Amino acid sequence: MTTLTTRRDPRRRPRSVWLSRTAVNGVLVVASAYMLFPLLWLLTAATKDAGGLLAGNALSFEGFDLGGNLSRLAAQDDGVYFRWYLNSLLYAGVGALACALISVAAGYAFDKYAFRGKEKLFGVVLIGVLVPTTALALPLYLLASETGLVNTVWAVLIPVLVNPFGVYLARVFSTGYIPDEALEAARIDGAGELRTFWSIGLRMVMPGFVTVFLFQFTAIWNNFFLPLVMLSDQRLYPLSLGLYAWNSNAHAEPGYYPLVVTGSLLAVVPLVVAFVSLQRHWKAGLTAGSVK
């Protein structure tokens, strides 16, 4: 009985691999250009005066005046821009740090403890993920009005301390990162529940803590609607609301356009710093469970 064997052309597979790599790299290049183009525009536009921006020369480096724009930005309205900057750092930094700690503690409790109605309560948390934040703005304003917190820092800080998606994410990380045996060993050694969580659980789930922190930091830094509803004192504005107010004035006074663009460029810096400095922990969290 004769067996027919089909020979494969050894050149065909490398060619297909080469084509697939080219296609993938081409898609990545296009996607990267699409995402980086607004940042490039912002970088070049921040070097223009009002005339250069209105003339449509934002993408050229002609008339470089970044230093002048920064000086005018610092002097405008007695330097209120940098007060907005500090407000945003306060809201985003403190809010994201406290939210990450609360979310990790709640996710740890949902994962490691058994209590009546646990899954039903967790289902309520998941329902909270589906509710848009804009739908909660009016109820939050009414609650803040009843407690006298409107137009204060607390009106912006307190609502961002709770993140249902962060609780869900923290439970997933707790399941994958914290073995029950480590907690039992700590309890046998005499550690209480709070000490066990703080010394063992929190350290083991640190990639999840950093991931929740980055998500919440970005969300609070870009938050606009909640401060718009809660705040009327310009000195308490975050960057997003302050730049919006300047941009509204730019329709009547074009001199605000360079200030808005330059201020937007500086507003990107904390986000870049946060992601670059914490990317090691974030990458570890994203790849958790992919390799056994």
N, C-alpha and C positions, 0 to 999 in steps of 0.2 A: 504494500500500500504506500503510495507516494504522498508525502506530506509537502504541501506548498507553503512556503514561507514568503511573507511580503517584507521586502526590505524598505526601510524608511530612509528617506533622504536626510542625512545628518544636517544639511543646511537649512531645512525647513523650520526646525524648532528654534534655533537661534534667531532666525529672521522674525518669527512670531513674537519671541521674547523681546527683540529689539523694537518691534512695532508697538507692543503693549507698553513698554517703558517710555517710548516717545509720546504715546497718547496720554499716559498718566502724567508725565512731566509737563506736557503741554497744558493739560487741564490745571495742574498746580500753578504753573506760571500765570495763566489767565486769572485764576482765582486770587493769587497773591497780588497781581496788578490791580485787580478790581478793589481789593480791600485796602491797598496802600495808596491808591490814587487820592482819596479824600485827605489823607495825612500829608501827601506831597503838596496838594493844593493849599492846605492850611499853612504849611511851612513857607511856601513862597508868598502867599497872600499876606502873611504877617509882616512881610518886609515892605509893604506898599502903603502909601498914604491914601487918603480918600479919593483923590483924583485917579490914581492908578487902579484902584479897585473898581470904580465906576466906569473906567475906560475899558475894562475887560482884559487887563494885562496881568491878571493874578498869577499866571503860571510862569511868568518871566522873572528874572532877577534884576531887571532894570529898575533904577530908582530905589536901591536897597536902603531901607530906613528902619531896620528892626530896632536899633538902639533908640531912635526917636520915638517909636511907638511904645517901647517899654517905659520910657521916661514919662510920656503923656499918660500911660496907663497908671503909673504910680502916683501921678499928681491929680488925676481926675477925681473930683468930689472928695478931696482930702484923703486920697488913698483908700477909698472904700472897697476897691477891688480886692486888696489883700486881706481886708477884714472878711469879705465873702470867702476868700480862699481858706482862711483859718476856720471859719464856720463849717465849710464843707469837710475839712480834715477832722474837725470835732465830730460832726454828725456821722461821717463815714467810718472813721477810725474807731471811735468808742462804740458806736452802734453795731458795727460789724463784729468787733471783738466780743461784745456782750452777747450778741445774737448767736455767734458761733459756739460760745460756751453753753448757752441755754439749749441750743439745738442738739449739741453732742450729749449733754446730760439727759435730755429727754429721749433721744434715740437709744442711749445706753440703757435707760430704765425700761423702755419698750422691749428691748432685746433680751436683757438679762433677768428681769423680774417677772414673776407670774402673779397677776392680781385679777380680780373679777372685772370683767368688761374690758380687758386690755385691747382685744382686737376691734371691738366696737369703737372704743375711744380713738384707736389709731385710724379707723375708717373716717372718723370725724376730722382728724388731722388731714387725711388725704383729700377730703372734700374741700378743706381750706385751700388746697393747692389750686383748685379749679376756680376759685373766686377771684376775679381781677381786682387789683389794688384800687383802681379808680372807683369801683363800686363801694369800697369801704371808706372813701374819703369823707362823705357826708356824715355817716354814723360816727366816725372818729372825731369829726369837728364838733358834733353835738355833745359827745362825751367830754371832749376837752373844754367846751364852753361851760358845761355843768360843773366841772372841777376847777375852773379858773386857770387853765393851762394854755388858752389861746394866746398867740403872739409871745410865746416863750420858747426857750430851747427844748424844754421837755415835750412840747407838742409835736416836735419832729423826731426826737430821740425815742420816746416810749413806743410808738407804733412799729418802729423798725426792729425792735428787740425780738419779735416773734416772726418766724419764717417756717411755715408748714413744710415746704419743700426741703429746707435744711434739716428738719426733724426726720423726714423720710430718708434723706441721704445719710444722716448720721446713724440711723438704725441699720442701714445696709453696710456701712463701714464697720459698725460694732460687730455685726455678725461675721464679717470676714476677717477682722483684725484681732479681736479679743477672744482668746480661747477660754472656755469655762474653767479649765484646769488651773490657769494662772490666778483667777479670782478665788477659787477654792483654796489654793495654797496660801494666799494672802489672808483669807479668813481664818485658816488653821493657825497661822502665825499670830493671830490676835488683832489684825487690822479691822477697823470698823468699815461700814459701807462707804462712808464719805472718803475715808483715807484710801480705801481700795480703788475707788473711782479716780481720785486725784493723783495717786502715785502710780497706778498701773493702767487703769482703763484709759485715762486721758492721754497718757504718753503713747500707748499702743495705737490709739486711733488718731494720732496727730495729723496724718495725711488727710483724713476726713475733716478734721478741724480747720486745716488750712484751706481746703476746697470750699467749705461752707463760708469761711471768712472772705475768700476772694469773690465768690458769687455775691455775697451780701454787700461787700465793699463797693463793688461795681454798681449794684442796684441803688444803693443809697447815694453814691456820688452822682449818678445820673438822675436821681429822683427830682421830679419837677412839680407834679400835681399836688402832692401832700404839702410841701412848703407854700405853694401858691394859695392853698385853702387856709392854712394855719397861721401864716405870718403876714403882718402888715408893716412891721418895723423894718426898714431897709437895712439896718445894721445887723439884723439876724438872718438876712438872706443867705442861702448857699449860692455857689457859683452859677448853677443852672438858672436860678430865678433872677439873679442879678444881671447876668448877661442877656437874659430875655428882656428885662426892663430897658437895658441900654439899646438893644436891637429895636425895640418899639420906638425909642426916641430917635433912632437913626433915620426914620422916614422923614422927620421934620428937620433934623440936623445931621447931614452926612458925615460930619466929623466923628460920629460914634462908630462908624463902620470899621475903621482900623482898630479901635479899642476892642470891639467885639471879637474880631478875628484873632488879634494878638492874645486876648484873654482866653479864647477857646484853645489856642495852641498851648498855653501854660497849663490849662486845665487837664490836658492829656497826660502830663508828666507823672502825677501820682499813680495813675492806673498802670502806666508802663513800668514804673519802679516796683510797684507791688507784684505784678506778674513776673517780672524778671527775677526779683529777689526771692520769690517763693515758688518758682517753677519746679524746683527739685522735689519739694513735697507734693506739689500738685500733680506732677507726672507720676509719682509713685502711687498716688491715690487713684488716678485714672486707669493705671495698668494693674491694679490689684485684682488678683484672681485669674489673670490671663495666663500665668505660668505657675504650674504646681511643682 
